[in-house]
Amino acid sequence: MKKTKEGYKSPDVGNRLFSMLYGVSKKTLDNRRLLRNAFLGSLKQDKFTVIDPVVSKKFKPQGYTVVAGLSESHAAIHTYHEH
């Protein structure tokens, strides 16, 4: 990522980001609206072009996935409570 006056900017191509977050409450991980809005908001803030439709799936008994096609590539978020 490159630092600019506005903050950090991901390169348009050739970038892979993988994160493992710990200590996130199960309530937050189950909040589909919050996760989807935060995910899409971060893509918009970083000026990626989201291609509709954005696909999401709630798994039972737990877990949530959101996948967005981008003009530049693709992005996804997955929650795994059990790990």
N, C-alpha and C positions, 0 to 999 in steps of 0.2 A: 504494500500500500504506500501511497505517496501522500505526504503531509502538505496541505494547502492552507490558505488563510481561513477557509471555512471548516477545516478539519481534515480527516483522512479520506482519500479517494482511492478506490480499488482500480487497478488497470482494467481496461475494457476486455482484454483477452489474456489468456495464459495464467489465470489466477485460480488457485484452489485454496479454499479455507476449510479447515476441519476443526471443530471444537468439541470438547467434552466439558459440560458444565455440571458441577456438583453443588449440592446444597439448595437446589431449586425445589420449592415446596410442591407436593403432589397436587395441591389446589391450583397452582399456577400451570403445571404441566397438563392439567385436565381442562384448562380454560381455553377452549378452541378459538373463541373470538379474540382474546388477548394475543395468543400466539400468532394467529393469522394476520391480525392487524400490525403487530410488531414486525413480523417477517416482511410483509408487503411494504410497510412504511420504510423499513431499512433499505429495501431495493429501490424504492422511489427516491429516497434521500440521496442515494449513491448514483442516481440518474440512470438506472438500468431500465430497459424497455420491456415491460411485462407483456407477454402474449396471452390473451384469454383463450380458453378458460384456465384458471388456476385450479388445480385438483387437490382435494384434501380427503382424508379418510381417518375416521376414529376407529380404533381397534378395541376389541373387548378381551379381557376386562380393562385394559389400559393401553395407552399409547396413541399418538397422533402424528400424522405425516401431512405436510403441505409441499406440493411440487409446483414450481412455476417455470414455464418455458420463457426464455428471454431472447430478444433479438440477438443479444451478444453470446448467449449460451443457455444455461439452465441453473436453477437453484432449488434447494430442498432443505426442509427442516424435519427432524424426526425426534420424538420423545420416547424414552425407554425408562419407565419408572422402575422396572425390575433390576436395573443395573446400577 
